[in-house]
Amino acid sequence: MPATASQHKNSQETNGSLPAPLRPTASRPPVSADAGASSLPAPEDVFLVWLLGLPDDADVAAAARTELARLDRLVALPAAAVRLRALLVQATRPMAPRRRGRR
């Protein structure tokens, strides 16, 4: 059933106030105004997808610093973004080399 003009206008008003990452696109349906933070993925899931999406030869620490700079430009971070930021901070720290194989 096609949307009526008033439904379309209401949808535009609701989605127009959303930040760009939450605005509907061809591949992402609209997010309802009452969906809240529960409809967003967990920060750990976001971090893992980000990490696995890096090229094999990527400098993880440098990439994490880039993402931290993006987050730090935001005025107020929601609790989930604070958790994501903490994960990115951990990714900037050097890791001790690990031995492969059995001990």
N, C-alpha and C positions, 0 to 999 in steps of 0.2 A: 504494500500500500504506500503510495507516494506521500512524502511529508507535506503538510500544509504550509502556507506562507508564515503563519504564526509560529508553527513548530520550528521552521527553519530560522526565523528571526530569533526565537528564544535560544536555539542552539548556538547561533552566532554570538549572542550576548554572553552566554555561559562560557563558551570556548575562547572568545576573544580576550578574556581577562586572564587566561592561563599563560604561564611562561611558555616560551617557544618549544621546549622539549615535551610538553604535555599537550600541545595543540594537535588536533587530529590531522592526519595526513592520509594518503591513499592506503598506506600499509598499517596505520594505527587508528583505531576507532576513537570517537570522542570520549573524553573522560568526563564523567558527570561531576557536577559541583560538589555533591555530597560523598564522592568516592573517598576523599581524604588520603592520608598517607598510607593506609592499608593497601591501596591499589598499586603502590609503587614497589619495585623489587627491593629486597633487603640490601643494605650497603655491601655486605659480604658477596652477594651475587653480582652486584655491579662491579666490584673490585675484581672478581674472578674473570668476568667477561672482558673487562678492560685488559687484565694481565694476559689472558690467553689470546687476545686480539693483537697484541704487540708482535712485530716481526721477530723472527728467531734471533737476529743479531742486534736487537734493540738494547739500548742502555736503559734498563728498567728504572734506575734511580733518576736519571735525567727526565724520562717520560713522566715519572711520578711528580717530580718538581714542577713540570709544566702543568700538570693537572692541579697541583696544590695552588699554583699561582692563579689558575682560573677560579678555583673555589674561594680563594682569599679575596677576590674582587667582589664577591657577594657581600651585601651589607649584613644580613642576618642568616645564619645557617640553621636549618631545621635539625633536629636531633639525629636523624638518619644521615644527613650530610656531615655532621660532626663525626659520626662513626666512620663514614667513608674516608674522611680526611685523616683520621687516625691510622687507618690501614695504609693510605698513601704515604704517610710519614714513615711508617715501618718499612715501606718499599724503598725509601731513599737511603736507608742505613746499610752499610756494607755487611755482607754475610761472610762468616768464616768458611773457608773451604772445607768441604766434606769429603771424606774418603769414600770411595765406591767399593762395594763388595762387603764380604763378611769380615768381622774383626777377629 
